């Protein structure tokens, strides 16, 4: 499972930070950051989700008010 985070879409509500500790507040930018993620496109980051954090990743995606977070299964199919 992996997460795709579109930081350009992020509006800095930080619900993802509350849902999963992989997200951190970047108050200077007014947006969240996804720790350890790789930038795969301009402002788009991906991170492999550890099995122990799968539920947290899903909660973070559901909590985002602007759908800046997407969750994909191992086959690349979008789950959330």
N, C-alpha and C positions, 0 to 999 in steps of 0.2 A: 504494500500500500504506500502511496505517496501523496503529498499535499502540494498543490500549486497555489501560490499566493500572488495576486496581482496588486502590488503595492501602489500602482497608479490609481487604482479604484478605491483604495483604503481612504476613509475619511477620519480616522483617528478616534473612534469611539472606544476602542480597546476592550471590547467584550471578549475578543480572542485571547487576550492576555489573561483574563480571569479564567477562561476555559482550559487553557493549555500553556504550560510554562515554556514551550518552544517559542512562543511569541513574547516579545518584550516591547515596552513603550519606548518610542523615540520622540521625546517631547520637543526636541529642537525641530524635527521635521513635521511633527504633528501627525505621525503615522506609526503603525506597528512595524517591527522588524521580525523576521523569522530566522532565529539563530541557526547558524550552520548550513543555511540553504544556499543552493547554487543558482545564480542568475542565468536563466535559459533564454530570456528575451529581455528587451529593455523594460525594467521594472517588474518583471515576472520571475518569481523564485520558486524552486522546487526542493522538496526535502523528503527523503525516505522516512517513513514513520516506523519507529520500533513497535513490535507487537504489543508491548506493555502500554503504549500510548495511543493505540488505535481509537479507543473510545473518546479520549480527550481531543484528538484531531477532528473527529466527527462533530463533537460538541462545539469546537471552535468554528468550524465551517457553518454550522447551523446558527451560531450566535452572531455572525457577521451581518450587520443590517444592509450591506450593499453587495453581498455575495462575492467578496474579493477572495474568498478561500474555497477551493474545490478539492475534493478527496477522490482519488482514483484507486482502483484495485490493482493487483499485480499484473493484470492483463491490459491495463491502460484504459479500462472502462470507468467512466465517471460514476461515482456512487452518490455524491452530494455536490 
